[in-house]
């Protein structure tokens, strides 16, 4: 990994093992305690009620070997290069901030609590960061197969991941269970076939939210997300951050994960534009066709290739397997 990468880590049983457990209150009045790894495979029974309150705190957390990867990334590339993505609820965020401050000695701003074990929530959150930050590649460590598979499927099928390599690392009890997910030739052929059956998107796309970047008079980045798009609205609901009533625009004030979000109605946007002195920035001298991305960097448009060129490239790769 280099500093153009985004490293994403699950928390429980990936970065740390802890004493926190899920309490299952049964319909007969009894209860059962489950470690995170047990809860991930637990089959819910009629009448079960789950108590996640122990995860509002960080109890007896012990860093795992994966934590060393996080520590190295922060030391070499800074806090903007990492993201903590956990199924814990919002109530745990302060405790998580305190834990990482104690362990790393820095304020880790990129902590996302999706508040659900629904695998699509983490995948949608990753897509949000990919659209905004446009990293060269993404590395994701998680101990739940469903989360890895959901992101893998999204990365293969969504144009939002175009040109970005996504590496998935399965974890068990804080230890990698193998290298980045490896697929067989048969699986690769199926993926290629399914991809070729998808409509090939035209470039540039009609709507890419991460292109809506402006700069203030002080040179700060403002990333504008228009929430009129139904897919954007649904994605926000899936990750537990529904838009506030009466708003239809989100302004993200900064370039790093966890930057401040401001919800507005577009009728109130003019005042903010005037106060901060927003403007579009011209392309750098001699720059190729592209756009200012959510990090405030100039990104060139991906190279367009024909279907015939793609097929030739695929044949070449398969011959090397």
Phi and psi restraints in degrees (value plus and minus 20) as a CYANA .aco file:
   2 UNK   PHI    -140.3  -100.3
   2 UNK   PSI    -195.3  -155.3
   3 UNK   PHI     -99.6   -59.6
   3 UNK   PSI     -19.6    20.4
   4 UNK   PHI    -111.3   -71.3
   4 UNK   PSI     -18.0    22.0
   5 UNK   PHI    -112.0   -72.0
   5 UNK   PSI     141.1   181.1
   6 UNK   PHI    -138.0   -98.0
   6 UNK   PSI      97.1   137.1
   7 UNK   PHI    -119.7   -79.7
   7 UNK   PSI     103.4   143.4
   8 UNK   PHI    -138.8   -98.8
   8 UNK   PSI     111.0   151.0
   9 UNK   PHI    -147.8  -107.8
   9 UNK   PSI     110.8   150.8
  10 UNK   PHI     -87.5   -47.5
  10 UNK   PSI     141.7   181.7
  11 UNK   PHI    -118.7   -78.7
  11 UNK   PSI     -89.0   -49.0
  12 UNK   PHI     -91.3   -51.3
  12 UNK   PSI     109.6   149.6
  13 UNK   PHI      44.0    84.0
  13 UNK   PSI      -8.1    31.9
  14 UNK   PHI    -140.1  -100.1
  14 UNK   PSI     -86.4   -46.4
  15 UNK   PHI    -101.2   -61.2
  15 UNK   PSI     -53.3   -13.3
  16 UNK   PHI    -162.1  -122.1
  16 UNK   PSI     136.6   176.6
  17 UNK   PHI    -126.5   -86.5
  17 UNK   PSI     127.3   167.3
  18 UNK   PHI    -164.7  -124.7
  18 UNK   PSI     156.4   196.4
  19 UNK   PHI    -108.8   -68.8
  19 UNK   PSI     -24.4    15.6
  20 UNK   PHI     -90.8   -50.8
  20 UNK   PSI     117.1   157.1
  21 UNK   PHI    -155.9  -115.9
  21 UNK   PSI     137.0   177.0
  22 UNK   PHI    -106.4   -66.4
  22 UNK   PSI     112.3   152.3
  23 UNK   PHI    -120.1   -80.1
  23 UNK   PSI     103.3   143.3
  24 UNK   PHI    -122.5   -82.5
  24 UNK   PSI      92.8   132.8
  25 UNK   PHI    -111.6   -71.6
  25 UNK   PSI      97.8   137.8
  26 UNK   PHI    -106.7   -66.7
  26 UNK   PSI     141.7   181.7
  27 UNK   PHI     -86.8   -46.8
  27 UNK   PSI     -42.1    -2.1
  28 UNK   PHI    -108.0   -68.0
  28 UNK   PSI     -14.4    25.6
  29 UNK   PHI      75.1   115.1
  29 UNK   PSI     -30.2     9.8
  30 UNK   PHI    -103.3   -63.3
  30 UNK   PSI     150.8   190.8
  31 UNK   PHI    -158.9  -118.9
  31 UNK   PSI     140.5   180.5
  32 UNK   PHI    -160.4  -120.4
  32 UNK   PSI     120.9   160.9
  33 UNK   PHI    -127.2   -87.2
  33 UNK   PSI     115.7   155.7
  34 UNK   PHI    -148.0  -108.0
  34 UNK   PSI     110.8   150.8
  35 UNK   PHI     -89.0   -49.0
  35 UNK   PSI     140.0   180.0
  36 UNK   PHI     -72.8   -32.8
  36 UNK   PSI     -61.6   -21.6
  37 UNK   PHI     -86.5   -46.5
  37 UNK   PSI     -53.4   -13.4
  38 UNK   PHI     -92.4   -52.4
  38 UNK   PSI     -59.5   -19.5
  39 UNK   PHI     -83.5   -43.5
  39 UNK   PSI     -53.9   -13.9
  40 UNK   PHI     -81.2   -41.2
  40 UNK   PSI     -47.0    -7.0
  41 UNK   PHI    -133.9   -93.9
  41 UNK   PSI     -14.1    25.9
  42 UNK   PHI     -89.8   -49.8
  42 UNK   PSI     115.2   155.2
  43 UNK   PHI    -115.6   -75.6
  43 UNK   PSI      92.1   132.1
  44 UNK   PHI     -83.0   -43.0
  44 UNK   PSI     118.9   158.9
  45 UNK   PHI    -129.5   -89.5
  45 UNK   PSI     136.0   176.0
  46 UNK   PHI     -75.0   -35.0
  46 UNK   PSI     113.0   153.0
  47 UNK   PHI      70.0   110.0
  47 UNK   PSI     -27.1    12.9
  48 UNK   PHI     -85.8   -45.8
  48 UNK   PSI     116.9   156.9
  49 UNK   PHI    -147.0  -107.0
  49 UNK   PSI     111.1   151.1
  50 UNK   PHI    -120.3   -80.3
  50 UNK   PSI     117.4   157.4
  51 UNK   PHI    -136.7   -96.7
  51 UNK   PSI      92.2   132.2
  52 UNK   PHI    -123.7   -83.7
  52 UNK   PSI      -4.9    35.1
  53 UNK   PHI     -81.5   -41.5
  53 UNK   PSI     -47.6    -7.6
  54 UNK   PHI     -85.8   -45.8
  54 UNK   PSI     -39.3     0.7
  55 UNK   PHI    -108.3   -68.3
  55 UNK   PSI     -18.5    21.5
  56 UNK   PHI     -94.7   -54.7
  56 UNK   PSI     -35.6     4.4
  57 UNK   PHI    -139.4   -99.4
  57 UNK   PSI     148.7   188.7
  58 UNK   PHI    -129.0   -89.0
  58 UNK   PSI      80.8   120.8
  59 UNK   PHI    -121.3   -81.3
  59 UNK   PSI     100.7   140.7
  60 UNK   PHI      34.8    74.8
  60 UNK   PSI      17.3    57.3
  61 UNK   PHI     -91.4   -51.4
  61 UNK   PSI     111.6   151.6
  62 UNK   PHI    -139.2   -99.2
  62 UNK   PSI      98.2   138.2
  63 UNK   PHI     -78.8   -38.8
  63 UNK   PSI     123.0   163.0
  64 UNK   PHI    -120.4   -80.4
  64 UNK   PSI     155.2   195.2
  65 UNK   PHI     -77.0   -37.0
  65 UNK   PSI     -49.0    -9.0
  66 UNK   PHI     -84.9   -44.9
  66 UNK   PSI     -48.8    -8.8
  67 UNK   PHI     -80.2   -40.2
  67 UNK   PSI     -50.3   -10.3
  68 UNK   PHI     -85.4   -45.4
  68 UNK   PSI     -50.9   -10.9
  69 UNK   PHI     -87.4   -47.4
  69 UNK   PSI     -64.6   -24.6
  70 UNK   PHI     -79.7   -39.7
  70 UNK   PSI     -67.2   -27.2
  71 UNK   PHI     -79.6   -39.6
  71 UNK   PSI     -64.3   -24.3
  72 UNK   PHI     -85.0   -45.0
  72 UNK   PSI     -61.2   -21.2
  73 UNK   PHI     -83.5   -43.5
  73 UNK   PSI     -63.1   -23.1
  74 UNK   PHI     -85.2   -45.2
  74 UNK   PSI     -62.1   -22.1
  75 UNK   PHI     -84.7   -44.7
  75 UNK   PSI     -59.6   -19.6
  76 UNK   PHI    -109.4   -69.4
  76 UNK   PSI     -50.8   -10.8
  77 UNK   PHI    -143.6  -103.6
  77 UNK   PSI     -27.6    12.4
  78 UNK   PHI      69.9   109.9
  78 UNK   PSI     152.2   192.2
  79 UNK   PHI     -91.2   -51.2
  79 UNK   PSI     -39.7     0.3
  80 UNK   PHI     -91.8   -51.8
  80 UNK   PSI     -31.4     8.6
  81 UNK   PHI    -111.2   -71.2
  81 UNK   PSI     -24.0    16.0
  82 UNK   PHI    -148.8  -108.8
  82 UNK   PSI     135.6   175.6
  83 UNK   PHI    -161.7  -121.7
  83 UNK   PSI     110.7   150.7
  84 UNK   PHI    -116.6   -76.6
  84 UNK   PSI     104.9   144.9
  85 UNK   PHI    -147.4  -107.4
  85 UNK   PSI      83.6   123.6
  86 UNK   PHI    -144.3  -104.3
  86 UNK   PSI     131.4   171.4
  87 UNK   PHI     -98.1   -58.1
  87 UNK   PSI     -24.7    15.3
  88 UNK   PHI     -80.6   -40.6
  88 UNK   PSI     141.7   181.7
  89 UNK   PHI    -107.3   -67.3
  89 UNK   PSI     147.5   187.5
  90 UNK   PHI     -76.4   -36.4
  90 UNK   PSI     -51.4   -11.4
  91 UNK   PHI     -81.3   -41.3
  91 UNK   PSI     -37.6     2.4
  92 UNK   PHI    -110.1   -70.1
  92 UNK   PSI     -24.7    15.3
  93 UNK   PHI     -83.7   -43.7
  93 UNK   PSI     -62.7   -22.7
  94 UNK   PHI     -82.5   -42.5
  94 UNK   PSI     -61.1   -21.1
  95 UNK   PHI     -85.1   -45.1
  95 UNK   PSI     -57.4   -17.4
  96 UNK   PHI     -86.6   -46.6
  96 UNK   PSI     -63.3   -23.3
  97 UNK   PHI     -77.3   -37.3
  97 UNK   PSI     -65.3   -25.3
  98 UNK   PHI     -83.3   -43.3
  98 UNK   PSI     -61.1   -21.1
  99 UNK   PHI     -81.6   -41.6
  99 UNK   PSI     -68.9   -28.9
 100 UNK   PHI     -89.2   -49.2
 100 UNK   PSI     -52.2   -12.2
 101 UNK   PHI     -82.8   -42.8
 101 UNK   PSI     -61.5   -21.5
 102 UNK   PHI     -88.7   -48.7
 102 UNK   PSI     -61.1   -21.1
 103 UNK   PHI     -98.8   -58.8
 103 UNK   PSI     -57.0   -17.0
 104 UNK   PHI    -126.5   -86.5
 104 UNK   PSI     -39.1     0.9
 105 UNK   PHI      53.6    93.6
 105 UNK   PSI      -0.1    39.9
 106 UNK   PHI    -157.2  -117.2
 106 UNK   PSI     143.2   183.2
 107 UNK   PHI    -108.9   -68.9
 107 UNK   PSI      83.9   123.9
 108 UNK   PHI    -102.7   -62.7
 108 UNK   PSI      85.3   125.3
 109 UNK   PHI    -101.7   -61.7
 109 UNK   PSI     -45.8    -5.8
 110 UNK   PHI    -109.2   -69.2
 110 UNK   PSI      58.6    98.6
 111 UNK   PHI    -145.7  -105.7
 111 UNK   PSI      96.4   136.4
 112 UNK   PHI    -136.1   -96.1
 112 UNK   PSI     103.9   143.9
 113 UNK   PHI    -128.6   -88.6
 113 UNK   PSI      83.9   123.9
 114 UNK   PHI    -100.2   -60.2
 114 UNK   PSI     -38.0     2.0
 115 UNK   PHI      49.3    89.3
 115 UNK   PSI       2.6    42.6
 116 UNK   PHI    -179.1  -139.1
 116 UNK   PSI     135.4   175.4
 117 UNK   PHI    -114.9   -74.9
 117 UNK   PSI     -14.9    25.1
 118 UNK   PHI     -83.7   -43.7
 118 UNK   PSI     100.0   140.0
 119 UNK   PHI     -82.9   -42.9
 119 UNK   PSI     -47.6    -7.6
 120 UNK   PHI     -87.1   -47.1
 120 UNK   PSI     -44.1    -4.1
 121 UNK   PHI     -84.7   -44.7
 121 UNK   PSI     -64.5   -24.5
 122 UNK   PHI     -89.1   -49.1
 122 UNK   PSI     -61.0   -21.0
 123 UNK   PHI     -81.3   -41.3
 123 UNK   PSI     -63.0   -23.0
 124 UNK   PHI     -85.4   -45.4
 124 UNK   PSI     -56.7   -16.7
 125 UNK   PHI     -86.9   -46.9
 125 UNK   PSI     -60.6   -20.6
 126 UNK   PHI     -82.5   -42.5
 126 UNK   PSI     -62.6   -22.6
 127 UNK   PHI     -80.1   -40.1
 127 UNK   PSI     -58.7   -18.7
 128 UNK   PHI     -78.1   -38.1
 128 UNK   PSI     -65.0   -25.0
 129 UNK   PHI     -91.1   -51.1
 129 UNK   PSI     -57.2   -17.2
 130 UNK   PHI     -83.8   -43.8
 130 UNK   PSI     -62.8   -22.8
 131 UNK   PHI     -83.3   -43.3
 131 UNK   PSI     -55.0   -15.0
 132 UNK   PHI    -105.5   -65.5
 132 UNK   PSI     -62.4   -22.4
 133 UNK   PHI    -116.9   -76.9
 133 UNK   PSI     -42.7    -2.7
 134 UNK   PHI      28.8    68.8
 134 UNK   PSI      38.6    78.6
 135 UNK   PHI     -89.2   -49.2
 135 UNK   PSI     141.1   181.1
 136 UNK   PHI     -86.3   -46.3
 136 UNK   PSI     -59.7   -19.7
 137 UNK   PHI    -173.6  -133.6
 137 UNK   PSI     145.7   185.7
 138 UNK   PHI    -143.4  -103.4
 138 UNK   PSI     117.4   157.4
 139 UNK   PHI    -143.4  -103.4
 139 UNK   PSI     106.3   146.3
 140 UNK   PHI    -149.7  -109.7
 140 UNK   PSI     100.3   140.3
 141 UNK   PHI    -127.3   -87.3
 141 UNK   PSI     109.3   149.3
 142 UNK   PHI    -176.5  -136.5
 142 UNK   PSI     128.8   168.8
 143 UNK   PHI    -115.6   -75.6
 143 UNK   PSI     -16.0    24.0
 144 UNK   PHI    -133.3   -93.3
 144 UNK   PSI      99.3   139.3
 145 UNK   PHI     -79.3   -39.3
 145 UNK   PSI     -58.2   -18.2
 146 UNK   PHI     -80.3   -40.3
 146 UNK   PSI     -57.6   -17.6
 147 UNK   PHI     -87.3   -47.3
 147 UNK   PSI     -61.4   -21.4
 148 UNK   PHI     -84.8   -44.8
 148 UNK   PSI     -63.7   -23.7
 149 UNK   PHI     -87.9   -47.9
 149 UNK   PSI     -58.0   -18.0
 150 UNK   PHI     -83.9   -43.9
 150 UNK   PSI     -62.4   -22.4
 151 UNK   PHI     -90.0   -50.0
 151 UNK   PSI     -58.9   -18.9
 152 UNK   PHI     -80.4   -40.4
 152 UNK   PSI     -63.4   -23.4
 153 UNK   PHI     -85.1   -45.1
 153 UNK   PSI     -63.2   -23.2
 154 UNK   PHI     -82.9   -42.9
 154 UNK   PSI     -61.7   -21.7
 155 UNK   PHI     -83.0   -43.0
 155 UNK   PSI     -52.5   -12.5
 156 UNK   PHI     -97.5   -57.5
 156 UNK   PSI     -50.5   -10.5
 157 UNK   PHI    -129.4   -89.4
 157 UNK   PSI     -38.1     1.9
 158 UNK   PHI    -113.8   -73.8
 158 UNK   PSI     110.7   150.7
 159 UNK   PHI     -85.2   -45.2
 159 UNK   PSI     -35.1     4.9
 160 UNK   PHI     -85.4   -45.4
 160 UNK   PSI     -39.3     0.7
 161 UNK   PHI    -119.5   -79.5
 161 UNK   PSI      -8.2    31.8
 162 UNK   PHI     -77.5   -37.5
 162 UNK   PSI     105.4   145.4
 163 UNK   PHI      60.7   100.7
 163 UNK   PSI     -14.6    25.4
 164 UNK   PHI    -137.1   -97.1
 164 UNK   PSI     103.0   143.0
 165 UNK   PHI    -100.2   -60.2
 165 UNK   PSI     113.0   153.0
 166 UNK   PHI    -136.0   -96.0
 166 UNK   PSI     100.6   140.6
 167 UNK   PHI    -131.1   -91.1
 167 UNK   PSI     108.8   148.8
 168 UNK   PHI    -135.0   -95.0
 168 UNK   PSI     111.9   151.9
 169 UNK   PHI    -143.7  -103.7
 169 UNK   PSI      86.0   126.0
 170 UNK   PHI     -90.3   -50.3
 170 UNK   PSI     121.4   161.4
 171 UNK   PHI    -150.6  -110.6
 171 UNK   PSI     125.8   165.8
 172 UNK   PHI    -156.0  -116.0
 172 UNK   PSI     101.2   141.2
 173 UNK   PHI      32.1    72.1
 173 UNK   PSI      19.9    59.9
 174 UNK   PHI      61.0   101.0
 174 UNK   PSI      -8.2    31.8
 175 UNK   PHI    -146.5  -106.5
 175 UNK   PSI     114.2   154.2
 176 UNK   PHI     -81.9   -41.9
 176 UNK   PSI     115.2   155.2
 177 UNK   PHI    -114.1   -74.1
 177 UNK   PSI     -14.1    25.9
 178 UNK   PHI     147.4   187.4
 178 UNK   PSI    -199.6  -159.6
 179 UNK   PHI     -92.5   -52.5
 179 UNK   PSI     159.6   199.6
 180 UNK   PHI     -68.4   -28.4
 180 UNK   PSI     122.7   162.7
 181 UNK   PHI     -66.2   -26.2
 181 UNK   PSI     105.2   145.2
 182 UNK   PHI    -124.4   -84.4
 182 UNK   PSI     117.7   157.7
 183 UNK   PHI    -137.8   -97.8
 183 UNK   PSI     134.5   174.5
 184 UNK   PHI    -100.6   -60.6
 184 UNK   PSI     147.5   187.5
 185 UNK   PHI     -80.5   -40.5
 185 UNK   PSI     -59.5   -19.5
 186 UNK   PHI     -82.9   -42.9
 186 UNK   PSI     -63.4   -23.4
 187 UNK   PHI     -83.2   -43.2
 187 UNK   PSI     -61.0   -21.0
 188 UNK   PHI     -82.1   -42.1
 188 UNK   PSI     -63.1   -23.1
 189 UNK   PHI     -81.7   -41.7
 189 UNK   PSI     -59.9   -19.9
 190 UNK   PHI     -86.0   -46.0
 190 UNK   PSI     -61.9   -21.9
 191 UNK   PHI     -81.7   -41.7
 191 UNK   PSI     -64.4   -24.4
 192 UNK   PHI     -81.8   -41.8
 192 UNK   PSI     -63.6   -23.6
 193 UNK   PHI     -82.9   -42.9
 193 UNK   PSI     -65.0   -25.0
 194 UNK   PHI     -83.9   -43.9
 194 UNK   PSI     -58.9   -18.9
 195 UNK   PHI     -85.1   -45.1
 195 UNK   PSI     -62.0   -22.0
 196 UNK   PHI     -86.5   -46.5
 196 UNK   PSI     -45.6    -5.6
 197 UNK   PHI     -98.7   -58.7
 197 UNK   PSI     -36.4     3.6
 198 UNK   PHI     -95.8   -55.8
 198 UNK   PSI     126.6   166.6
 199 UNK   PHI     -78.7   -38.7
 199 UNK   PSI     110.7   150.7
 200 UNK   PHI     -96.8   -56.8
 200 UNK   PSI      96.2   136.2
 201 UNK   PHI     -86.7   -46.7
 201 UNK   PSI     125.3   165.3
 202 UNK   PHI    -104.0   -64.0
 202 UNK   PSI     127.9   167.9
 203 UNK   PHI    -137.6   -97.6
 203 UNK   PSI     111.5   151.5
 204 UNK   PHI     -98.9   -58.9
 204 UNK   PSI     136.0   176.0
 205 UNK   PHI     -87.1   -47.1
 205 UNK   PSI     138.7   178.7
 206 UNK   PHI     -84.5   -44.5
 206 UNK   PSI     -54.2   -14.2
 207 UNK   PHI    -161.3  -121.3
 207 UNK   PSI      94.7   134.7
 208 UNK   PHI    -147.5  -107.5
 208 UNK   PSI      89.5   129.5
 209 UNK   PHI     -79.9   -39.9
 209 UNK   PSI     -52.7   -12.7
 210 UNK   PHI     -92.3   -52.3
 210 UNK   PSI     -23.9    16.1
 211 UNK   PHI    -103.8   -63.8
 211 UNK   PSI     -33.8     6.2
 212 UNK   PHI    -103.4   -63.4
 212 UNK   PSI      48.3    88.3
 213 UNK   PHI    -134.1   -94.1
 213 UNK   PSI     113.0   153.0
 214 UNK   PHI    -149.4  -109.4
 214 UNK   PSI     150.6   190.6
 215 UNK   PHI    -145.0  -105.0
 215 UNK   PSI     122.2   162.2
 216 UNK   PHI    -100.7   -60.7
 216 UNK   PSI     152.5   192.5
 217 UNK   PHI     -84.0   -44.0
 217 UNK   PSI     -40.2    -0.2
 218 UNK   PHI    -111.8   -71.8
 218 UNK   PSI     -18.8    21.2
 219 UNK   PHI      68.9   108.9
 219 UNK   PSI     -15.2    24.8
 220 UNK   PHI     -97.7   -57.7
 220 UNK   PSI     133.1   173.1
 221 UNK   PHI    -109.9   -69.9
 221 UNK   PSI     117.0   157.0
 222 UNK   PHI    -144.3  -104.3
 222 UNK   PSI     100.9   140.9
 223 UNK   PHI    -124.4   -84.4
 223 UNK   PSI     101.1   141.1
 224 UNK   PHI    -124.0   -84.0
 224 UNK   PSI     105.6   145.6
 225 UNK   PHI    -137.0   -97.0
 225 UNK   PSI      93.9   133.9
 226 UNK   PHI    -103.8   -63.8
 226 UNK   PSI      97.9   137.9
 227 UNK   PHI    -110.4   -70.4
 227 UNK   PSI      -7.1    32.9
 228 UNK   PHI     -90.9   -50.9
 228 UNK   PSI     -41.3    -1.3
 229 UNK   PHI     -90.9   -50.9
 229 UNK   PSI     100.9   140.9
 230 UNK   PHI     -77.5   -37.5
 230 UNK   PSI     -55.1   -15.1
 231 UNK   PHI     -86.3   -46.3
 231 UNK   PSI     -57.6   -17.6
 232 UNK   PHI     -85.5   -45.5
 232 UNK   PSI     -61.7   -21.7
 233 UNK   PHI     -81.3   -41.3
 233 UNK   PSI     -65.6   -25.6
 234 UNK   PHI     -86.6   -46.6
 234 UNK   PSI     -59.8   -19.8
 235 UNK   PHI     -81.4   -41.4
 235 UNK   PSI     -58.8   -18.8
 236 UNK   PHI     -84.6   -44.6
 236 UNK   PSI     -59.1   -19.1
 237 UNK   PHI     -85.1   -45.1
 237 UNK   PSI     -62.1   -22.1
 238 UNK   PHI     -82.8   -42.8
 238 UNK   PSI     -53.8   -13.8
 239 UNK   PHI    -113.2   -73.2
 239 UNK   PSI     -11.8    28.2
 240 UNK   PHI      59.2    99.2
 240 UNK   PSI       1.0    41.0
 241 UNK   PHI    -147.8  -107.8
 241 UNK   PSI      41.7    81.7
 242 UNK   PHI     -82.5   -42.5
 242 UNK   PSI     131.4   171.4
 243 UNK   PHI     -90.7   -50.7
 243 UNK   PSI     124.8   164.8
 244 UNK   PHI     -89.3   -49.3
 244 UNK   PSI     124.5   164.5
 245 UNK   PHI     -76.2   -36.2
 245 UNK   PSI     118.3   158.3
 246 UNK   PHI      61.6   101.6
 246 UNK   PSI     -14.8    25.2
 247 UNK   PHI    -132.5   -92.5
 247 UNK   PSI     130.2   170.2
 248 UNK   PHI    -160.9  -120.9
 248 UNK   PSI      -8.6    31.4
 249 UNK   PHI    -161.3  -121.3
 249 UNK   PSI     118.0   158.0
 250 UNK   PHI    -135.9   -95.9
 250 UNK   PSI     112.5   152.5
 251 UNK   PHI    -129.8   -89.8
 251 UNK   PSI     102.4   142.4
 252 UNK   PHI    -121.8   -81.8
 252 UNK   PSI      98.7   138.7
 253 UNK   PHI    -119.3   -79.3
 253 UNK   PSI      62.2   102.2
 254 UNK   PHI     124.0   164.0
 254 UNK   PSI     158.6   198.6
 255 UNK   PHI    -134.9   -94.9
 255 UNK   PSI     -24.4    15.6
 256 UNK   PHI    -126.6   -86.6
 256 UNK   PSI     139.8   179.8
 257 UNK   PHI     -76.6   -36.6
 257 UNK   PSI     118.6   158.6
 258 UNK   PHI      65.0   105.0
 258 UNK   PSI     -10.4    29.6
 259 UNK   PHI     -80.8   -40.8
 259 UNK   PSI     134.7   174.7
 260 UNK   PHI     -79.9   -39.9
 260 UNK   PSI     115.4   155.4
 261 UNK   PHI    -128.1   -88.1
 261 UNK   PSI     113.2   153.2
 262 UNK   PHI    -139.1   -99.1
 262 UNK   PSI     102.1   142.1
 263 UNK   PHI    -115.0   -75.0
 263 UNK   PSI     107.5   147.5
 264 UNK   PHI    -158.9  -118.9
 264 UNK   PSI     139.9   179.9
 265 UNK   PHI    -111.5   -71.5
 265 UNK   PSI     123.8   163.8
 266 UNK   PHI     -80.9   -40.9
 266 UNK   PSI     -37.9     2.1
 267 UNK   PHI     -89.6   -49.6
 267 UNK   PSI     -40.1    -0.1
 268 UNK   PHI    -117.3   -77.3
 268 UNK   PSI     -20.6    19.4
 269 UNK   PHI     -91.7   -51.7
 269 UNK   PSI     -52.8   -12.8
 270 UNK   PHI     -79.4   -39.4
 270 UNK   PSI     -60.3   -20.3
 271 UNK   PHI     -81.1   -41.1
 271 UNK   PSI     -62.8   -22.8
 272 UNK   PHI     -86.0   -46.0
 272 UNK   PSI     -60.3   -20.3
 273 UNK   PHI     -80.2   -40.2
 273 UNK   PSI     -64.3   -24.3
 274 UNK   PHI     -89.3   -49.3
 274 UNK   PSI     -60.8   -20.8
 275 UNK   PHI     -84.4   -44.4
 275 UNK   PSI     -61.3   -21.3
 276 UNK   PHI    -114.6   -74.6
 276 UNK   PSI     -27.7    12.3
 277 UNK   PHI      46.1    86.1
 277 UNK   PSI      32.9    72.9
 278 UNK   PHI     -86.1   -46.1
 278 UNK   PSI     128.1   168.1
 279 UNK   PHI    -178.0  -138.0
 279 UNK   PSI     134.7   174.7
 280 UNK   PHI    -102.1   -62.1
 280 UNK   PSI     122.7   162.7
 281 UNK   PHI    -121.3   -81.3
 281 UNK   PSI     111.9   151.9
 282 UNK   PHI     -86.8   -46.8
 282 UNK   PSI     138.0   178.0
 283 UNK   PHI     -81.3   -41.3
 283 UNK   PSI     133.8   173.8
 284 UNK   PHI     -81.3   -41.3
 284 UNK   PSI     136.5   176.5
 285 UNK   PHI     -76.2   -36.2
 285 UNK   PSI     114.3   154.3
 286 UNK   PHI      42.8    82.8
 286 UNK   PSI      -0.8    39.2
 287 UNK   PHI     -93.9   -53.9
 287 UNK   PSI     127.5   167.5
 288 UNK   PHI     -99.3   -59.3
 288 UNK   PSI     151.3   191.3
 289 UNK   PHI     -76.1   -36.1
 289 UNK   PSI     112.9   152.9
 290 UNK   PHI    -198.8  -158.8
 290 UNK   PSI    -168.1  -128.1
 291 UNK   PHI    -182.9  -142.9
 291 UNK   PSI     139.1   179.1
 292 UNK   PHI    -101.6   -61.6
 292 UNK   PSI     103.3   143.3
 293 UNK   PHI    -111.6   -71.6
 293 UNK   PSI    -198.4  -158.4
 294 UNK   PHI     -88.0   -48.0
 294 UNK   PSI     -28.6    11.4
 295 UNK   PHI    -114.9   -74.9
 295 UNK   PSI     -20.6    19.4
 296 UNK   PHI      61.5   101.5
 296 UNK   PSI      -3.9    36.1
 297 UNK   PHI    -125.4   -85.4
 297 UNK   PSI     133.2   173.2
 298 UNK   PHI    -102.0   -62.0
 298 UNK   PSI     102.2   142.2
 299 UNK   PHI    -133.4   -93.4
 299 UNK   PSI     108.3   148.3
 300 UNK   PHI     -98.6   -58.6
 300 UNK   PSI     126.8   166.8
 301 UNK   PHI     -81.3   -41.3
 301 UNK   PSI     121.3   161.3
 302 UNK   PHI     -80.3   -40.3
 302 UNK   PSI     131.3   171.3
 303 UNK   PHI     -91.6   -51.6
 303 UNK   PSI     113.4   153.4
 304 UNK   PHI    -110.1   -70.1
 304 UNK   PSI     109.0   149.0
 305 UNK   PHI    -140.3  -100.3
 305 UNK   PSI     136.9   176.9
 306 UNK   PHI    -102.0   -62.0
 306 UNK   PSI     144.6   184.6
 307 UNK   PHI     -81.3   -41.3
 307 UNK   PSI     -57.4   -17.4
 308 UNK   PHI     -84.8   -44.8
 308 UNK   PSI     -62.1   -22.1
 309 UNK   PHI     -82.7   -42.7
 309 UNK   PSI     -60.3   -20.3
 310 UNK   PHI     -82.8   -42.8
 310 UNK   PSI     -63.6   -23.6
 311 UNK   PHI     -82.0   -42.0
 311 UNK   PSI     -59.5   -19.5
 312 UNK   PHI     -85.5   -45.5
 312 UNK   PSI     -59.6   -19.6
 313 UNK   PHI     -85.2   -45.2
 313 UNK   PSI     -60.8   -20.8
 314 UNK   PHI     -83.6   -43.6
 314 UNK   PSI     -63.7   -23.7
 315 UNK   PHI     -79.9   -39.9
 315 UNK   PSI     -60.6   -20.6
 316 UNK   PHI     -84.0   -44.0
 316 UNK   PSI     -61.7   -21.7
 317 UNK   PHI     -84.5   -44.5
 317 UNK   PSI     -63.9   -23.9
 318 UNK   PHI     -84.2   -44.2
 318 UNK   PSI     -51.1   -11.1
 319 UNK   PHI     -89.5   -49.5
 319 UNK   PSI     -41.0    -1.0
 320 UNK   PHI    -109.2   -69.2
 320 UNK   PSI     -28.9    11.1
